[in-house]
């Protein structure tokens, strides 16, 4: 097993003025045995970055180390990695046993009995020991995914690379497989890079998240750090579901004037804002309260547009009554609370629960307060 170091890695496709930068000057240290998730929207560079680690793409600039070895000039086989792909990449004419053993037969000098022993052990670990004689066409999607994982495990590599391996599964099976992959990685202790665009997968699986956008590194941190301490507006909006609500405004004499309401900043907020005049307020759906009457001067009247019952909670989409543009924002409420479309209520943002961002750069300039337990948790993770 080994850690991974990326040193100023850049990847451009094309040449000259037509070149497209897919990965832009990314530096990253991944510890031995760590589970790291590359997360970002489509086109963010996360798969390209993983392919560079695998040796399937060559970086335009920078260095890649696996353990202490510089691997820039090494092909995928020489890097001692195992990849699990979105499409499983199983040989349709081979049995499960043949699929799982193929890599060992091609790249090792193990005897047939040793290979059979390793394949059987991996198959039992994945719960497919009774399927070794089946072909992929006879398996469900979840079973095929287990075969692909088992084929990677049997290699006993230094690094696992997983590129959106669960995207072809239904929602329930994805939840099950997330748990199984976490358990396997904990048991095996193998350094794992996992690519996903699904922030729920990222939050529930990774020791740390590497958040990317347009090839640029936005933040590296634990899931809770990225959620509670986002480095910029992009991370704040991408991590968390539903995403954070944003209200752009102009600062006038300590009051943020937004479209449809004014928000008086606390002393701590004003201190963090400094001399900026264009500021964006961010509030997560679960941190907005809907009241029958305004609780303080920061409350503003809203109209309920849509209510989405989710069971224990409901998502309520609201529109500020006095806004000049047609925008909706989402609030999370108790699922048993009766709220109807068209109802008029007052939205309240507790000052201790909001974030502030520089509107121009997107940089975070004010973070929400954390309770003491959350502070301890984040300090331990750091």
C-alpha positions as CSV (number, residue, x, y, z in Angstrom):
1,X,0.0,0.0,0.0
2,X,1.1,3.6,-0.6
3,X,0.1,7.2,-0.5
4,X,-0.2,9.5,-3.5
5,X,1.3,12.9,-4.1
6,X,0.3,15.2,-6.9
7,X,2.7,18.1,-7.4
8,X,1.5,21.0,-9.6
9,X,-0.4,18.7,-12.0
10,X,-1.9,20.4,-15.1
11,X,-3.5,18.7,-18.0
12,X,-4.3,20.5,-21.3
13,X,-6.0,19.0,-24.3
14,X,-5.1,20.5,-27.7
15,X,-2.4,23.0,-28.5
16,X,-1.9,26.7,-28.7
17,X,-5.0,29.0,-28.5
18,X,-7.3,26.0,-28.9
19,X,-6.0,24.2,-25.8
20,X,-8.5,23.3,-23.1
21,X,-7.2,23.1,-19.5
22,X,-8.9,20.1,-17.9
23,X,-6.8,20.1,-14.7
24,X,-5.2,23.3,-13.6
25,X,-2.1,23.2,-11.3
26,X,-3.5,20.7,-8.7
27,X,-1.2,19.8,-5.7
28,X,-2.4,17.1,-3.3
29,X,-1.1,14.8,-0.6
30,X,-3.1,11.6,0.0
31,X,-2.1,9.5,2.9
32,X,-1.5,5.7,2.9
33,X,-4.8,4.0,3.6
34,X,-6.9,7.1,3.1
35,X,-10.3,7.1,1.3
36,X,-10.4,10.3,-0.8
37,X,-13.3,11.4,-2.9
38,X,-12.9,13.6,-6.0
39,X,-16.2,15.4,-6.3
40,X,-17.5,18.1,-8.6
41,X,-19.9,18.7,-11.5
42,X,-19.5,17.3,-15.0
43,X,-16.4,18.8,-16.6
44,X,-14.7,19.6,-13.3
45,X,-11.7,17.5,-14.1
46,X,-12.2,14.8,-11.5
47,X,-12.1,11.8,-13.9
48,X,-9.2,13.3,-15.8
49,X,-7.2,13.7,-12.6
50,X,-7.9,10.1,-11.7
51,X,-6.8,8.9,-15.1
52,X,-3.6,10.8,-14.7
53,X,-3.0,8.9,-11.4
54,X,-3.7,5.7,-13.2
55,X,-1.4,6.5,-16.1
56,X,-4.2,6.4,-18.6
57,X,-3.6,10.1,-19.3
58,X,-0.2,11.9,-19.2
59,X,-0.2,15.3,-17.5
60,X,1.0,18.3,-19.4
61,X,3.0,19.6,-16.4
62,X,3.7,18.4,-12.9
63,X,4.6,15.1,-11.2
64,X,2.8,12.1,-9.8
65,X,4.2,10.0,-7.0
66,X,2.8,6.7,-5.7
67,X,4.6,6.0,-2.4
68,X,8.1,7.4,-2.8
69,X,8.3,6.6,-6.5
70,X,7.9,9.1,-9.3
71,X,5.6,7.4,-11.8
72,X,5.4,9.9,-14.6
73,X,7.0,7.5,-17.1
74,X,5.3,4.3,-15.8
75,X,2.3,2.7,-17.5
76,X,-0.8,1.7,-15.7
77,X,0.4,-1.9,-15.1
78,X,3.7,-0.8,-13.5
79,X,1.9,1.5,-11.1
80,X,0.3,-1.4,-9.1
81,X,-3.2,0.0,-9.1
82,X,-6.6,-1.5,-9.6
83,X,-9.5,0.4,-11.3
84,X,-13.2,0.0,-11.0
85,X,-15.2,1.6,-13.8
86,X,-18.7,3.0,-14.2
87,X,-19.5,0.3,-16.9
88,X,-17.9,-2.6,-14.9
89,X,-15.7,-3.6,-18.0
90,X,-16.4,-7.3,-17.5
91,X,-15.6,-9.8,-20.3
92,X,-19.0,-11.1,-21.4
93,X,-17.7,-14.5,-22.6
94,X,-16.0,-15.3,-19.4
95,X,-17.4,-16.6,-16.1
96,X,-17.2,-14.6,-12.9
97,X,-14.2,-16.8,-11.8
98,X,-12.4,-16.2,-15.1
99,X,-13.1,-12.4,-15.0
100,X,-11.7,-12.2,-11.5
101,X,-8.7,-14.3,-12.1
102,X,-7.7,-12.9,-15.5
103,X,-5.6,-10.1,-14.2
104,X,-3.7,-12.4,-11.9
105,X,-3.0,-14.8,-14.7
106,X,-1.6,-12.1,-16.9
107,X,0.4,-10.1,-14.4
108,X,1.7,-12.6,-11.8
109,X,3.5,-16.0,-11.6
110,X,1.1,-17.4,-9.1
111,X,0.1,-21.0,-9.5
112,X,-3.4,-22.0,-10.5
113,X,-4.3,-23.2,-7.0
114,X,-3.0,-19.9,-5.5
115,X,-5.1,-17.9,-8.0
116,X,-8.2,-20.0,-7.2
117,X,-7.7,-19.5,-3.5
118,X,-7.4,-15.7,-3.9
119,X,-10.4,-15.5,-6.2
120,X,-12.6,-17.7,-3.9
121,X,-11.6,-15.6,-0.9
122,X,-12.4,-12.3,-2.7
123,X,-15.7,-13.7,-4.0
124,X,-16.8,-14.8,-0.6
125,X,-15.9,-11.3,0.8
126,X,-18.1,-9.7,-1.9
127,X,-21.0,-12.2,-1.4
128,X,-20.8,-13.7,-4.8
129,X,-19.1,-17.1,-4.0
130,X,-22.1,-18.9,-5.4
131,X,-21.9,-17.1,-8.8
132,X,-18.4,-18.0,-9.9
133,X,-19.6,-20.2,-12.7
134,X,-22.1,-17.6,-14.1
135,X,-21.3,-15.2,-16.9
136,X,-22.0,-11.4,-16.6
137,X,-25.1,-11.6,-18.7
138,X,-26.7,-13.8,-16.1
139,X,-26.1,-11.3,-13.3
140,X,-28.0,-8.3,-12.0
141,X,-26.3,-4.9,-12.1
142,X,-25.5,-5.1,-8.4
143,X,-23.9,-8.5,-8.8
144,X,-21.8,-7.3,-11.8
145,X,-20.6,-4.4,-9.7
146,X,-19.5,-6.8,-7.0
147,X,-17.6,-8.8,-9.6
148,X,-15.8,-5.7,-10.7
149,X,-14.9,-4.8,-7.1
150,X,-13.8,-8.4,-6.4
151,X,-11.6,-8.3,-9.5
152,X,-9.9,-5.2,-8.1
153,X,-9.6,-6.7,-4.6
154,X,-8.0,-9.9,-5.7
155,X,-5.1,-8.0,-7.2
156,X,-4.1,-6.7,-3.8
157,X,-2.9,-3.4,-5.3
158,X,-1.2,-0.4,-3.7
159,X,-4.1,1.9,-4.7
160,X,-7.8,1.5,-5.7
161,X,-9.2,3.9,-8.2
162,X,-13.0,4.0,-8.6
163,X,-14.6,6.1,-11.3
164,X,-18.3,6.6,-10.6
165,X,-18.8,2.8,-10.0
166,X,-22.3,3.1,-8.6
167,X,-23.9,5.5,-11.2
168,X,-25.6,2.6,-13.1
169,X,-27.4,1.2,-10.0
170,X,-30.8,2.1,-8.7
171,X,-31.1,4.4,-5.6
172,X,-31.6,1.6,-3.1
173,X,-28.8,-0.5,-4.3
174,X,-26.5,2.5,-4.5
175,X,-27.0,3.0,-0.8
176,X,-26.3,-0.6,0.0
177,X,-23.1,-0.6,-2.2
178,X,-21.9,2.6,-0.6
179,X,-21.9,0.9,2.8
180,X,-20.2,-2.2,1.4
181,X,-17.4,-0.2,-0.3
182,X,-16.8,1.7,2.9
183,X,-16.7,-1.5,4.9
184,X,-14.3,-3.1,2.4
185,X,-12.0,-0.1,2.4
186,X,-11.9,-0.1,6.2
187,X,-11.1,-3.8,6.3
188,X,-8.5,-3.7,3.6
189,X,-6.9,-0.4,4.4
190,X,-6.0,0.3,0.8
191,X,-5.5,3.9,-0.4
192,X,-8.6,4.6,-2.4
193,X,-9.5,7.4,-4.8
194,X,-13.2,7.6,-5.7
195,X,-14.7,9.9,-8.3
196,X,-18.3,11.0,-8.2
197,X,-20.5,13.9,-9.1
198,X,-23.0,12.9,-6.4
199,X,-22.3,15.0,-3.3
200,X,-24.4,12.5,-1.1
201,X,-21.9,9.8,-2.1
202,X,-19.0,12.1,-1.3
203,X,-20.4,13.1,2.1
204,X,-21.1,9.6,3.2
205,X,-18.0,7.8,1.9
206,X,-14.8,9.9,2.0
207,X,-12.3,10.5,4.8
208,X,-11.6,13.7,2.8
209,X,-13.2,15.4,-0.2
210,X,-11.3,17.0,-3.0
211,X,-13.8,19.5,-4.5
212,X,-13.1,20.5,-8.1
213,X,-14.6,22.9,-10.6
214,X,-13.4,23.7,-14.1
215,X,-10.2,21.8,-13.3
216,X,-9.3,24.0,-10.3
217,X,-9.0,22.7,-6.8
218,X,-11.7,24.5,-4.7
219,X,-11.2,22.9,-1.3
220,X,-9.7,19.8,0.4
221,X,-11.2,18.8,3.7
222,X,-13.4,16.3,5.6
223,X,-17.0,16.2,4.6
224,X,-18.1,18.2,7.6
225,X,-15.4,20.8,7.0
226,X,-16.6,21.3,3.5
227,X,-20.2,21.5,4.7
228,X,-19.8,23.8,7.7
229,X,-16.6,25.6,6.6
230,X,-16.9,26.0,2.8
231,X,-13.9,28.0,1.4
232,X,-16.1,29.7,-1.2
233,X,-19.6,30.0,-2.7
234,X,-19.1,27.2,-5.1
235,X,-18.3,24.6,-2.3
236,X,-21.1,26.0,-0.2
237,X,-23.6,25.5,-3.0
238,X,-22.3,22.1,-4.2
239,X,-21.9,20.4,-0.9
240,X,-25.3,19.8,0.8
241,X,-28.6,18.7,-0.6
242,X,-30.7,20.8,-1.3
243,X,-28.0,23.3,-1.8
244,X,-27.5,26.5,0.1
245,X,-29.7,29.5,-0.8
246,X,-27.8,32.6,-1.9
247,X,-29.1,36.2,-1.7
248,X,-26.9,38.8,-3.4
249,X,-27.0,42.3,-1.9
250,X,-25.5,45.8,-1.5
251,X,-24.1,46.8,1.9
252,X,-25.5,50.1,3.1
253,X,-24.6,51.4,6.6
254,X,-24.4,47.9,8.1
255,X,-27.5,46.6,6.3
256,X,-27.4,44.2,3.4
257,X,-30.0,45.3,0.9
258,X,-31.2,42.2,-1.1
259,X,-33.9,41.8,-3.6
260,X,-37.1,41.6,-1.6
261,X,-35.7,42.2,1.9
262,X,-33.1,44.0,4.0
263,X,-30.8,42.1,6.5
264,X,-29.1,43.9,9.3
265,X,-25.7,42.5,9.9
266,X,-24.4,41.6,13.3
267,X,-21.2,43.3,14.7
268,X,-19.2,40.1,13.9
269,X,-20.5,40.1,10.4
270,X,-19.7,43.7,9.8
271,X,-16.2,43.1,11.1
272,X,-15.6,40.2,8.7
273,X,-17.1,42.1,5.7
274,X,-14.7,45.0,6.1
275,X,-15.0,47.6,3.4
276,X,-16.8,45.4,0.9
277,X,-20.0,46.7,-0.6
278,X,-21.2,43.7,-2.7
279,X,-21.9,40.8,-0.4
280,X,-23.9,37.5,-0.8
281,X,-25.7,36.0,2.1
282,X,-25.9,32.2,2.2
283,X,-28.4,30.2,4.3
284,X,-29.0,26.4,4.2
285,X,-32.6,25.2,3.9
286,X,-32.5,23.6,7.3
287,X,-31.4,26.9,8.9
288,X,-34.2,29.1,7.6
289,X,-37.3,29.3,9.8
290,X,-40.8,30.0,8.5
291,X,-43.0,31.9,11.0
292,X,-46.6,33.2,11.0
293,X,-45.3,36.6,12.1
294,X,-41.8,38.3,11.9
295,X,-39.6,37.5,14.9
296,X,-37.2,40.4,14.4
297,X,-36.5,43.2,11.9
298,X,-34.7,40.7,9.6
299,X,-37.8,38.7,9.0
300,X,-39.5,39.2,5.6
301,X,-42.7,38.1,4.0
302,X,-42.7,35.2,1.6
303,X,-45.2,33.3,-0.5
304,X,-45.2,29.5,-0.7
305,X,-44.7,28.4,-4.3
306,X,-44.3,24.6,-4.0
307,X,-44.3,22.1,-1.2
308,X,-42.5,18.8,-1.7
309,X,-43.3,16.2,1.1
310,X,-40.4,13.9,1.7
311,X,-41.8,12.0,4.7
312,X,-40.2,13.1,7.9
313,X,-39.4,16.5,6.3
314,X,-40.8,18.7,3.6
315,X,-39.1,21.0,1.2
316,X,-40.9,24.3,0.9
317,X,-40.1,26.6,-2.1
318,X,-40.7,30.3,-1.2
319,X,-40.7,33.6,-3.1
320,X,-40.0,36.9,-1.3
321,X,-43.2,38.9,-1.7
322,X,-41.4,42.2,-2.5
323,X,-38.7,40.8,-4.8
324,X,-38.4,42.3,-8.3
325,X,-37.1,39.1,-10.0
326,X,-38.7,35.7,-10.2
327,X,-36.6,33.6,-7.9
328,X,-37.5,30.8,-5.5
329,X,-35.6,29.5,-2.5
330,X,-35.9,26.3,-0.5
331,X,-36.6,25.8,3.2
332,X,-36.6,22.5,5.1
333,X,-39.5,22.0,7.6
334,X,-40.9,19.2,9.7
335,X,-42.8,16.8,7.5
336,X,-45.9,16.9,9.8
337,X,-46.2,20.7,9.6
338,X,-49.2,21.7,7.4
339,X,-48.1,24.3,4.8
340,X,-50.0,25.0,1.6
341,X,-49.1,26.5,-1.7
342,X,-49.9,30.2,-1.8
343,X,-49.7,30.6,1.9
344,X,-48.0,33.8,3.2
345,X,-45.4,33.4,6.0
346,X,-42.2,35.2,7.3
347,X,-38.7,33.9,6.6
348,X,-36.1,34.2,9.4
349,X,-32.4,33.7,9.1
350,X,-30.8,33.4,12.5
351,X,-27.5,35.4,12.3
352,X,-25.5,32.7,13.9
353,X,-26.4,30.3,11.0
354,X,-25.7,32.3,7.9
355,X,-22.6,32.6,5.7
356,X,-21.4,35.7,3.8
357,X,-19.4,35.6,0.5
358,X,-17.7,38.2,-1.5
359,X,-20.0,38.6,-4.5
360,X,-17.3,39.2,-7.0
361,X,-14.8,36.5,-6.1
362,X,-17.1,34.0,-4.3
363,X,-14.6,33.9,-1.4
364,X,-16.1,33.1,2.0
365,X,-15.8,36.1,4.3
366,X,-18.0,35.0,7.2
367,X,-18.7,31.5,8.5
368,X,-21.7,30.4,10.6
369,X,-21.1,29.7,14.3
370,X,-20.7,26.1,15.4
371,X,-21.8,24.6,18.7
372,X,-19.1,23.2,21.0
373,X,-19.6,19.6,20.0
374,X,-19.3,20.5,16.3
375,X,-16.1,22.4,17.0
376,X,-14.6,19.4,18.8
377,X,-15.6,17.1,15.9
378,X,-14.1,19.3,13.3
379,X,-10.9,19.8,15.3
380,X,-10.5,16.0,15.7
381,X,-11.0,15.4,12.0
382,X,-8.5,18.1,11.1
